[in-house]
Amino acid sequence: MQRRLWFKAKTHGWGWTPATWEGWLATSVYAAAFGIWIAYWVRAAEATADKPYLGFLPLLILTGGFVLLCWTKGEKPRWSWGRNRGSIR
């Protein structure tokens, strides 16, 4: 039984791109959560001015979780120079 991949490997570079609606939904939720946290963190900057690293910790956890999701639900990541390596366009 072949598993359905939410993310496919990028054509150029290293990483993933969404391939199904589940992948797009996960990417959208990640982007929204990232943006909401940044907006909150900017407003709370005065209260956390003495400990700015506390604002980055949730972003690291969020990003780590998203990368883990991509790793488990996507193709094996690899570096790619594109599909047509021989052409000079």
PyMOL commands that set and color helices and strands:
alter all, ss='L'
color gray80, all
select helices_A, chain A and resi 21-43+53-73
alter helices_A, ss='H'
color red, helices_A
select strands_A, chain A and resi 7-9+12-13+16-18+80-81
alter strands_A, ss='S'
color yellow, strands_A
deselect
rebuild
show_as cartoon
